Structures are given as C-alpha cells and as structure tokens.
Amino acid sequence: MNLMYHSTRNSSIKVTASEAIIQGLSPDGGLFVPEAIPKLTISMNELSKMNYLEIAYEVLRLYLTDYTEDELKDCISKAYDEKFDVPDIAPLKKVGNMYYLELFHGATIAFKDMALSILPHLLTKAAKKNNISDEIVILTATSGDTGKAALAGFADVEGTKIIVFYPKDGVSKVQEKQMVTQKGDNTYVIGIRGNFDDAQTGVKKIFNDQELAERIKKAGYRFSSANSINIGRLLPQIVYYVYSYVELYRRNEVSEGEKINFVVPTGNFGNILAAYYAKQMGLPIGKLICASNDNKVLFDFFQTGVYDSNREFILTISPSMDILISSNLERLIYHIAGEDTDKTKDLMNSLSSKGRYEITSDMKKNLEDFIGGYATVEETKSAILNIYEETGYVLDTHTAVASSVYNKYKDEVGDKTKTVIVSTASPYKFAESVLSALGKDPIPENDYEQAKVLKELSGVAIPKAIEELYSAEIRHKNVCEIDEMKNEVEEILKKN
C-alpha cells in the first residue's frame, strides 16, 4: 500500500509521494502532509551497523512508497557522494560537554545541502514516473542558504529550470556571491527590494495564480518548489536526526530508548519540524528547543499560542533566520489541530488576511514537545566568543543562537538530558560577523582576507566552496520590485 499525501487545508486533495514532490504546493495553497507518520521498523542495534546512506534509505522508504528500491537508492547515492567533504556526511562533534551536529559539509556549506542534494533526483524520477514531459520550473524564495543549495542541486539538470528570489540587502556577502556567481544555463537569480517574507509571499502568489499556470502549461512548463514547503525537501531532513541518535548509541553515549533533546536554530520551521516527525516515528526525543533570533515570532507563539507577524522586521547577523512568516509551521498546526484541515485552513486564512492567528487551548497542550527561546544579537556574539575561549571551536551566527538559547534553557530549567545542537552553517559563510564577535579589529574589508583570518583562528581549512568564490564571475545581476516578480518569471520563460 502506498502512503498517500493530502493538503493541510483539504483532505480530499490526495496524491502519491512523487506527485506531491512534483507539485510542491497543493492547488488550494496548503502543504502536503503524509496521511500517517510511519514508525521506524528497524532496531537501533541494526541501525548502528549502517552508514548515513543506508540509514537514509531505511527512513525514506517508509515515506516515498511509490519509488522502487532501486530508484530510491540511486537518488541517495547520487545525493550523498563526494560533494560532501567528509565521509560520514553529517559529523556529530563533541565539544566540551556539548554535541554539535554539523550539517554544513556539502557543496554550499549550509544545512540546506542535506535535502537539496537529493531533491533534484527525487523530482526528475517523479516526473518520469508520472509521464510528465513538461519542463519543471523550480521557483524558490531564499533567506540566504536555500537559494544557493537549490541552484547547485538543479544546475544543468535536464528538464528543469530554477528561478531564485532573494532579499537584495538581506543576506550576507558570501551568501549573495554564492548565488550571483552560480553557473548553469537553466539557473536564474533575482534580487528583490524587500525582505525574505516579501520574496516568499511573492513566490506563493505566483504558485496560486491559476491563469499563469494555464499560460505556462501551454508553453510546456509547470511550476514546482525547492523551498521546504515541498515535502521532498522536508523528508530527507528527518534522516540526520535519526543518524545523530544512532551515532550517540554507536559511541555508547546513550542507551537504547534514552531520550535526548535537540536545539534547532529556526526560521522557516522546516528543520525543527523534521525533528518532530522523527520523534513521531519513535526516535527517543525529549524536548525540541526552537531557537529564534530577534525576529522572535516563534518564541512568542510558543509562549502565548498567538502567531503574530505584525511586527518590525529586524535584520540581524543570523540572516537565514530573519523570517516573520514560518511557512512550515502550517504542517505542525495541522498535526496539533488533530489533523483538522478546516481548522488549519481557517487559521492560515487569518494569517493571510490579518497577519495573525490564535490557536485553541487544546492545540496549545499539543505543543508540549516544544520549548521556545531566543537570543539577541549581543547574546549571539557572546555565545561565539565564549565557546571559542572555552574550547577553540568556532560557531557560525545561527548555531550560536541555538547555543545561547540552550544555555539559558539549561540554567532556567536544570534539564540534564543529553542535548544535540544542530549546527546549520559553516562560520566561513558569515566570517565578518564571526570575526566581529571574536573581537578581531580591524576586520579586513575583503571577504577572502576575512576567511584567511578565520582559518588562523579556527585551525579549520577554508572550504572549497569559499575558495572557488573569489575567482568566480558574477553572472546574475537582475534586481526587481516585489510586484514585478511575476513579470520576471514570465520574461524568463518567454526567452526560452
């Protein structure tokens, strides 16, 4: 029996896994969710004998039931190969008394590589499986990391084009350079004069424009997404939570069934939602600690049950978390509402029309797995400096948010459960901010010189992804207003 997927807003919109991956977003604007979250069917002892790729297969086969064993294993082997600079793909580092799950060893040195390395292969196989001859146009909004990881994943993949929108002044220099130098005849990068939420809302509007969909279909195109609204992005993220627990078990750091906590720096909510799915599958997880920066809309939600995006948007040193509308939270809302699609739809309509919604007291009780916390810019800088002075280990500005939040939580609650901090990016991606936090003055203006200083401090080699940037040609120079995004897409498709 195939595991089917339906919209968070209408359970009668039902598709297979491959169809959900192709569509990206449900036609009613909802997100696809599995009809049931499967349970892990293999023992911890058996898992402990497996590498990352083998664990990935054991997790993904439970969700992607209309893919054959050969298809799925082919996708996994093509995704997790020499693109990653370490054989274990997602190393779990013990630093002092803490564990850091390093998810930044892929081609773009951020955690988005973990899912976006496999999504193009899942998508192209899904198209063949469903006899689709249309060219698939990947539309993506990015707060910095998704864009480059998606571009790298889809560059020159036959039968696809990828268009990425990013906030022109809302990403780091390295993040922008990674995107605007991207090679590939099918890649397009456009800066918008606005913030990430503007970009994300604009992309969703394009997806929901039925007239546009009809026009491009006649021209032989169809839209899909590489954002974490695509279930094909979310599911591979479950794997590294299972892998990190297996790794602790393998090292005799936890006994079978012993619970651990995860701290996840959170923006669009996909990464921590994958941890929630892992817990529902039976992985022994205690608390899921949701770490926000000064844009603390999620912290306030977990405190009050009110999600309110009507607030100042703050640019911080952790730009991938500078988000006020966390799209993947919709999937959690659906689950804590008892899988009530009408209730979910009402709340999402309220968010769309009023910028806010409030959950019921029963729904709030279903959030007991989660703890919300946040760190200011100054607290984030302090975390980078303190960890470095204590251990010599250098955190990026997003992992430092998680570290700061965890230390506050531990001090307040006294929870001694073993805890893994999810490390979402290399410090090299945010070298200027990291050097500032470490008190280095003056900081070189040139970003490559900054990387050299960081190498001296950390003792970690400059990643290949950074080395290659400094001789790369800038290929993408388009910038547009928010209301011009649709026109930009149409112009790209007309030219091809």
C-alpha atoms as one frame of an Amber mdcrd trajectory, in Angstrom:
protein
   0.000   0.000   0.000   1.286   3.446  -0.946   1.466   6.125   1.727  -0.650
   8.972   0.362  -0.317  12.705   0.962  -3.031  15.321   1.269  -3.293  19.079
   1.701  -3.174  20.587   5.189  -6.296  22.534   4.136  -8.337  19.854   2.365
  -8.003  16.103   2.984  -9.788  15.282  -0.286  -6.807  16.625  -2.280  -4.864
  13.372  -2.222  -1.665  12.440  -4.126   1.225   9.984  -4.065   4.651  10.988
  -2.741   6.037  11.535  -6.244   3.038  13.685  -7.217   3.434  15.762  -4.039
   7.113  16.332  -4.848   6.303  17.451  -8.399   3.514  19.815  -7.322   5.437
  21.316  -4.394   2.400  23.208  -3.134  -1.170  21.921  -3.091  -3.564  23.664
  -5.551  -5.521  25.120  -2.596  -2.394  26.787  -1.152  -1.961  24.139   1.533
   1.111  21.998   2.162   1.248  18.263   1.560   1.433  16.027   4.647   1.524
  12.229   4.934  -1.819  10.663   5.846   0.026   8.938   8.682   3.545   9.320
  10.063   5.177   5.887   9.760   7.091   4.252  12.594  10.720   3.183  12.358
  10.689  -0.544  11.647  14.314  -1.403  12.322  16.086  -1.740  15.677  18.700
   0.662  16.991  21.164  -2.194  17.036  20.646  -2.803  13.300  20.783   0.926
  12.518  24.068   1.217  14.405  25.711  -1.011  11.775  24.685   1.340   8.941
  26.288   4.396   7.355  24.455   7.626   6.505  23.258   6.427   3.087  21.890
   3.167   4.470  20.048   4.973   7.278  18.653   7.411   4.704  17.165   4.504
   2.776  15.586   2.973   5.896  13.887   6.295   6.732  12.888   7.467   3.253
  11.488   4.140   2.056   8.765   4.496   4.717   7.581   7.783   3.189   8.381
   7.526  -0.526   6.449   4.331  -1.071   5.816   4.773  -4.804   9.572   4.845
  -5.514  11.176   1.450  -6.127  14.108   0.308  -4.006  16.469   0.837  -6.952
  15.089   4.335  -7.677  15.414   5.447  -4.083  18.898   4.003  -3.583  20.011
   5.673  -6.820  18.732   9.061  -5.589  20.505   8.605  -2.243  23.838   7.530
  -3.755  23.837  10.460  -6.198  22.996  12.923  -3.414  25.439  11.912  -0.675
  28.661  11.481  -2.614  31.956  13.386  -2.976  30.025  16.690  -2.895  30.378
  16.294   0.870  33.872  16.854   2.232  33.617  14.183   4.951  32.700  10.501
   4.503  30.176  10.493   7.366  28.157  13.316   5.653  26.853  14.828   8.933
  29.537  14.523  11.652  28.444  14.679  15.276  31.182  16.614  17.092  31.587
  16.515  20.848  32.935  19.869  22.028  33.392  20.081  25.783  30.193  18.605
  27.170  28.131  19.512  24.123  27.291  17.768  20.874  27.123  19.667  17.578
  25.516  18.023  14.557  27.493  19.572  11.693  25.211  19.854   8.667  27.495
  22.099   6.636  29.861  19.743   4.843  28.095  19.879   1.471  28.709  21.960
  -1.634  27.318  25.218  -0.219  28.449  24.799   3.426  24.957  25.044   4.932
  22.382  22.523   6.123  20.170  23.046   3.078  22.606  20.809   1.164  21.370
  17.846   3.190  17.977  17.918   1.462  18.705  19.854  -1.716  21.334  17.338
  -2.816  18.627  14.697  -3.158  15.562  16.725  -4.212  16.567  17.137  -7.908
  16.948  13.358  -8.227  13.633  12.675  -6.478  11.963  15.252  -8.710  13.316
  14.049 -12.058  12.450  10.437 -11.192   8.965  11.589 -10.125   8.464  13.306
 -13.499   9.345  10.115 -15.397   7.214   8.025 -13.056   4.198  10.267 -13.744
   4.809  10.557 -17.508   5.390  14.298 -17.347   7.032  15.811 -20.394   6.642
  19.467 -19.307   9.812  21.256 -18.276   9.737  21.761 -14.495  10.358  25.331
 -13.338  11.634  25.448  -9.755  10.515  28.689  -8.082  12.208  29.447  -4.779
  12.445  32.270  -2.259  15.516  32.276  -0.046  16.720  33.971   3.101  20.249
  33.073   2.027  21.031  29.362   2.138  18.203  27.584   0.304  18.882  29.630
  -2.828  22.474  28.554  -3.369  21.848  24.954  -2.324  18.887  24.701  -4.722
  20.842  26.359  -7.538  23.746  23.961  -7.042  21.393  20.974  -6.911  19.426
  21.852 -10.047  22.179  23.440 -12.193  22.062  21.845 -15.649  19.639  19.117
 -14.522  17.855  18.120 -17.707  14.170  19.052 -17.930  14.359  21.756 -15.260
  14.845  25.486 -14.813  15.383  27.175 -11.450  14.480  30.774 -10.550  15.590
  32.060  -7.138  14.412  35.301  -5.499  16.396  36.716  -2.566  16.221  39.946
  -0.488  18.857  42.188  -2.089  20.073  43.687   1.193  19.069  40.840   3.498
  21.770  38.190   3.014  25.476  38.018   3.842  28.113  38.976   1.242  29.160
  35.359   0.877  25.559  34.157   0.517  24.908  36.718  -2.226  28.165  35.947
  -4.027  27.409  32.224  -3.928  24.102  32.847  -5.711  25.050  35.516  -8.254
  28.077  33.514  -9.477  26.077  30.311  -9.997  26.800  28.558 -13.285  24.253
  26.630 -15.316  22.226  27.547 -18.397  18.996  26.790 -16.524  19.707  28.985
 -13.448  18.250  32.454 -12.764  18.827  34.613  -9.681  16.882  37.810  -8.944
  17.289  40.182  -6.020  14.134  41.876  -4.733  13.808  45.211  -2.993  12.200
  43.786   0.117  12.754  41.143   2.804  12.501  37.352   2.787   8.839  37.339
   3.749   8.123  39.546   0.732  10.001  37.097  -1.503   8.235  34.073  -0.010
   4.793  35.692  -0.284   5.522  36.687  -3.897   6.508  33.133  -4.818   3.375
  31.722  -3.169   1.230  34.190  -5.158   2.841  33.013  -8.386   2.140  29.391
  -7.411  -1.501  30.200  -6.678  -2.049  32.167  -9.918  -4.144  29.700 -11.916
  -4.242  31.876 -15.056  -0.444  31.981 -15.099  -0.281  28.221 -14.539  -2.514
  27.679 -17.573  -0.427  30.021 -19.731   2.879  28.389 -18.895   1.387  24.892
 -19.280   0.504  25.738 -22.879   4.146  26.734 -23.338   5.302  23.362 -21.946
   6.201  24.365 -18.369   4.959  23.585 -14.863   5.968  25.090 -11.519   7.434
  23.245  -8.553   9.296  24.350  -5.449  12.615  23.671  -3.761  11.587  25.506
  -0.596  10.824  23.448   2.488   7.128  23.777   1.594   7.983  20.866  -0.763
   7.620  17.588   1.107  10.623  16.317  -0.876  12.726  18.885   0.971  11.351
  18.080   4.398  11.575  14.275   4.441  15.367  13.966   3.849  15.891  16.216
   6.874  14.403  13.557   9.144  17.359  11.331   8.288  20.026  13.334  10.104
  18.090  13.330  13.367  17.889   9.541  13.237  21.562   9.398  12.226  22.704
  11.590  15.136  20.842   9.453  17.668  22.308   6.294  16.103  25.762   7.883
  16.323  25.341   8.565  20.067  24.137   4.990  20.563  27.062   3.660  18.498
  29.502   5.517  20.768  27.777   4.224  23.930  26.886   7.826  24.821  23.196
   6.863  25.181  21.500   3.582  25.947  18.681   2.351  23.700  15.491   4.293
  24.429  17.278   7.045  26.369  15.823  10.413  25.393  17.886  13.277  24.011
  16.997  16.909  23.290  17.648  18.840  20.085  18.201  22.591  19.817  17.450
  23.915  16.351  18.104  27.461  15.065  14.807  28.147  13.360  13.467  30.419
  10.629  11.001  28.776   8.245  10.377  25.879  10.705  11.251  23.025   8.316
  14.383  21.866  10.137  12.750  21.536  13.550   9.583  20.086  12.009  11.723
  17.250  10.625  12.851  16.571  14.217   9.173  16.489  15.286   8.486  13.900
  12.560  11.468  11.871  13.764  10.007  11.890  17.268   6.601  10.798  15.967
   8.365   7.932  14.181   9.583   6.647  17.551  13.006   8.258  17.878  13.600
   8.855  21.633  13.471  12.652  21.719  12.647  14.674  24.813  12.398  18.381
  24.090  12.620  20.181  20.775  14.100  23.560  21.615  13.185  26.131  18.976
  15.839  28.866  18.890  14.936  32.244  17.358  16.891  35.458  16.907  15.483
  38.975  17.471  12.697  38.128  14.992  11.114  36.074  17.766   7.680  35.411
  16.291   8.054  31.681  17.024   9.192  32.256  20.602   6.112  34.418  21.218
   3.910  31.773  19.591   5.162  29.019  21.893   4.739  31.314  24.896   1.234
  32.574  24.107  -0.397  30.465  21.396  -0.679  33.607  19.263   1.199  33.807
  15.975   1.508  37.484  15.072   3.637  38.609  12.149   2.549  42.241  12.549
   5.826  43.479  13.945   9.064  45.129  12.938  11.290  43.026  10.692  14.808
  43.093  12.165  17.971  42.486  10.126  20.396  40.503  12.304  23.758  38.746
  11.982  21.877  35.430  11.514  20.056  36.369   8.283  18.753  32.904   7.399
  16.526  33.217  10.482  15.274  36.724   9.680  11.757  35.491   8.965   8.336
  36.512  10.304   6.157  34.034   8.380   7.377  30.496   9.060   5.700  28.527
   6.281   6.327  25.045   7.659   4.559  25.862  10.895   1.356  25.176   8.945
   2.197  21.466   8.960   2.618  21.496  12.746  -0.654  23.432  13.124  -2.390
  20.684  11.139  -0.972  17.988  13.441  -1.732  19.754  16.732  -5.270  20.562
  15.493  -5.936  16.825  15.446  -5.392  16.770  11.655  -8.407  19.045  11.205
  -7.969  20.545   7.727 -10.851  23.022   8.137  -9.333  24.422  11.328  -5.915
  24.667   9.673  -7.421  26.463   6.666  -9.221  28.967   8.919  -6.040  29.786
  10.823  -3.999  30.175   7.628  -6.689  32.422   6.131  -6.472  34.549   9.276
  -2.690  34.764   8.870  -3.148  35.813   5.244  -5.823  38.442   5.926  -4.833
  39.738   9.377  -1.197  38.658   9.749  -2.024  36.703  12.900  -3.956  33.799
  14.390  -4.509  32.242  17.804  -4.657  28.511  18.486  -7.051  26.852  20.943
  -6.077  25.753  24.449  -6.279  22.089  23.334  -3.873  22.798  20.484  -1.538
  24.585  22.877  -1.410  21.427  25.049  -0.197  19.530  21.980   2.874  21.778
  21.842   4.408  20.249  24.965   7.219  18.718  22.873   8.487  22.233  22.121
  10.362  24.868  24.078  10.773  28.328  22.559  13.786  30.536  23.202  15.523
  33.450  21.558  18.876  35.201  21.565  19.620  38.837  20.795  22.483  39.846
  18.516  24.636  40.611  21.547  23.834  37.244  23.141  24.669  35.538  19.835
  28.057  37.272  19.699  28.737  36.349  23.331  27.987  32.688  22.576  30.518
  32.682  19.716  33.200  34.266  21.918  32.509  32.100  24.990  32.563  28.785
  23.102  35.751  29.810  21.319  37.519  30.870  24.531  36.447  27.689  26.318
  37.080  25.150  23.558  38.670  26.740  20.460  35.578  25.704  18.442  34.110
  28.410  16.194  30.336  28.650  15.707  28.543  30.430  12.911  25.975  33.086
  13.792  22.974  30.737  13.533  24.400  27.866  15.573  25.404  30.485  18.153
  21.733  31.489  18.521  20.963  27.861  19.342  23.881  27.645  21.773  22.792
  30.783  23.606  19.170  29.621  23.813  20.233  26.211  25.106  22.417  27.672
  27.862  19.567  29.905  29.033  17.146  26.949  28.972  19.550  24.725  30.915
  20.137  27.416  33.553  16.420  28.116  33.971  15.115  24.519  33.930  18.104
  22.462  35.084  17.420  19.831  32.398  20.450  17.494  32.288  19.254  15.444
  29.316  21.964  14.911  26.693  21.421  17.551  24.041  22.440  17.956  20.404
  22.775  21.447  18.969  22.004  21.463  15.275  24.817  23.345  13.544  23.346
  24.741  10.358  26.199  26.604   8.631  29.952  26.930   8.463  31.382  30.010
  10.203  33.089  30.786   6.880  29.711  31.708   5.458  29.422  34.583   7.939
  33.110  35.339   8.507  32.753  39.091   9.069  30.134  38.697  11.814  32.057
  35.826  13.427  35.319  37.808  13.481  33.484  40.782  14.976  32.087  38.537
  17.731  35.609  37.239  18.404  36.801  40.834  18.895  39.114  40.912  15.874
  39.852  44.528  14.964  40.369  45.732  12.354  38.454  43.201  10.247  39.690
  43.046   6.646  37.189  44.508   4.167  37.895  41.813   1.591  35.858  38.696
   2.368  38.638  36.341   1.270  41.054  38.059   3.675  38.402  37.580   6.371
  38.375  33.852   5.571  42.169  33.710   5.984  41.944  35.295   9.450  39.210
  32.842  10.403  41.398  29.957   9.247  44.207  31.120  11.562  41.823  31.367
  14.495  39.898  28.139  13.984  42.573  25.861  12.568  39.941  24.665  10.066
  40.821  24.802   6.364  38.915  27.255   4.164  36.180  25.176   2.481  36.432
  24.582  -1.246  33.044  26.312  -1.686  34.572  29.527  -0.325  37.901  29.212
  -2.183  36.085  28.957  -5.524  34.041  32.114  -4.956  36.879  34.585  -5.211
  37.662  33.979  -8.865  34.054  33.372  -9.902  32.334  35.565 -12.494  29.166
  37.420 -11.461  26.513  36.041 -13.818  23.214  37.221 -12.307  22.571  40.960
 -11.894  18.765  41.339 -12.011  17.005  43.238  -9.218  13.254  43.933  -9.162
  10.444  45.361  -7.049   8.193  42.933  -5.147   5.278  43.484  -7.530   7.495
  42.736 -10.541   8.339  39.145  -9.536   5.632  37.556 -11.705   6.730  39.587
 -14.731  10.335  38.490 -14.211   9.273  34.847 -14.258   7.210  35.302 -17.410
  10.054  37.121 -19.178  12.481  34.288 -18.367  10.094  31.675 -19.726   9.310
  33.698 -22.866  13.003  33.879 -23.751  13.455  30.116 -23.582
